[in-house]
Amino acid sequence: MAVCARLCGVGPSRGCRRRQQRRGPAETAAADSEPDTDPEEERIEAGAAALAGAGGGRGAGPSPPPRCSLLELPPELLVEIFASLPGTDLPSLAQVCTKFRRILHTDTIWRRRCREEYGVCENLRKLDITGVSCRDVYAKRINPRVKSGRFMKILPDYEHMEYRDVYTCLLHRYRHILGLWQPDIGPYGGLLNVVVDGLFIIGWMYLPPHDPHVDDPMRFKPLFRVHLMERKSATVECMYGHRGPHNGHIQIVKKDEFSTKCNQTDHHRMSGGRQEEFRTWLREEWGRTLEDIFHEHMQELILMKFIYTSQYDNCLTYRRIYLPPSHPDDLIRPGLFKGTYGSHGLEIVMLSFHGKRARGTKITGDPNIPAGQQTVEIDLMHRIQLPDVESLRSFNELSRIVLEVREQVRQEQQQQEDGAEDGEGRAPQSPREPQRGPAQPSVELPAEKGGGPADGEAAAAAAPAPEQPAQSGQGQPFVLPVGVSSRNEDYPRTCRMCFYGTGLIAGHGFTSPERTPGVFILFDEDRFGFIWLELKSFSLYSRVRATFRNAEAPSPQAFEEMLKNIQSLTS
Ligand SMILES: [Zn+2]
């Protein structure tokens, strides 16, 4: 109804005037707070009917003069039309004429743009009327320690706020920072999700759960927020530390890159000095005290991470990351996973599919293998047939099987290289496997229903394995070989299938990196594992179940490009 109240007199609209006459001022005011009431729809329908009538007349007779078209429409219909246009087109529309400009002052237009383009569901007006609170919700969610009294002081003045300001000065202005980001923080990386949350834009840092509970949900804490404190200017606040929001700054460096700066880093300091800061960080990051961590090497690693990361003081540069594109034929849905990395704790890994290979790319990293590197690579053309559970307990037996596949892979690569040198149609055949082409799978299980590798012919070409106990849709028993260490004792005891893969290992500081053989174990849609043969250790990965907006890659090429970029930064 805001539309009607504000627009009467703007243009010639008989229906609108009639309504205004019928209605007292109190009624109008009450209706004002309910912009989406039925009478408005009624009016719009009436307008649409009138328009349809006009169109019919137009078809029958000669063309009416152009001034009768858009300008002659009743304002409420124009409001409806303008509200369905992209917000970015509206400023130029405002330049057409005074009437359009005045209509574009209608806040329901901007409210709809805020909702449809940025998912804003808050009601500015209702915030004022009820006085309760989305505000308090945000206060509590963002900083539970801030008492409501103190929070009220730092609240923006919503009474004079308009959706047009929210749209133009906040959402549109900061639209380039929405989505997923990786901070440039040495080897450690990270995952930042910038979202529109109510009338805020908030940068949430996502942290893995406490080691070794990979199945627990992700944790997150706010690093910054942007909102309108005054009508036309957005305020950036640093949320780092425990003393509430304070002055910060965001700079959009270039496409897909921005940086944050804290202007009051004294807010990050604690009264108990570095000791207290470290203890607090440790409790948050690891969920325990240093005394609880008996492992000396682990203590060193933790201390190192604290010293390294805390020196940034929330002054960080972020680079955009995309979620992997998915394809119906993928082994499982690609996405983000939490994985165990021994003394380094839990890390975030992105699983993506690339034809005959799947890759695990580190989104968070450590001093050995930094963020951005490809931690595991799975060879979807080479399935591994696990022996029965009893034989699986023997590490040597598993080792023998895996190394055999590795040898096969080597030979096939050699054949491919030779084939490429010799020219087409003359690929030499391995004496051991005379019938096998380079691209065909060697160790293969019968295809399982709906879970086969991306390449359909791979499964079709497979010879049935004699000891294959798994049936369609069922798992086969799984147990870790004796001597293989795992952070998590309650790993799944059945698996769907296994593949040959390689895992990246390196010395401290990413020295002498090397891809080493291993086994990729697919447990279910949301969990997989990797046995690092040379390290005699096992990593368990569990899907990050959070949903992320604005994280889709514009194209498969853009995704590949992004992977290459984040890898090159730490190579
Ligand atoms: Zn700060």
Boltz pocket constraint, residues with backbone or C-beta under 6 A from the ligand:
constraints:
  - pocket:
      binder: B
      contacts: [[A, 238], [A, 239], [A, 240], [A, 241], [A, 246], [A, 247], [A, 248], [A, 262], [A, 263], [A, 264], [A, 265], [A, 267], [A, 268], [A, 313], [A, 314]]
      max_distance: 6.0
